[in-house]
């Protein structure tokens, strides 16, 4: 299980999405 990795990816995704680029990390 990569729960920690998943949480980090979710945080990165949120950061990138708030950056206004609309880029979804790992999606």
C-alpha positions in Angstrom: 0.0 0.0 0.0 1.3 3.4 -0.9 -1.0 5.5 1.3 1.7 8.1 2.0 2.5 8.4 -1.7 -1.1 8.8 -2.6 -1.5 11.6 0.0 1.5 13.4 -1.4 0.2 13.0 -5.0 -3.1 14.4 -3.9 -1.4 17.4 -2.3 0.7 18.0 -5.5 -2.5 17.7 -7.6 -4.2 20.4 -5.5 -1.2 22.7 -5.7 -0.9 22.3 -9.4 -4.7 22.8 -9.9 -4.6 26.0 -7.8 -1.7 27.2 -9.9 -4.3 27.9 -12.6 -2.6 25.5 -15.1 -5.3 22.9 -14.8 -2.7 20.2 -14.8 -3.7 17.0 -12.9 -0.8 15.1 -11.5 -1.0 11.4 -12.0 -4.4 11.6 -13.7 
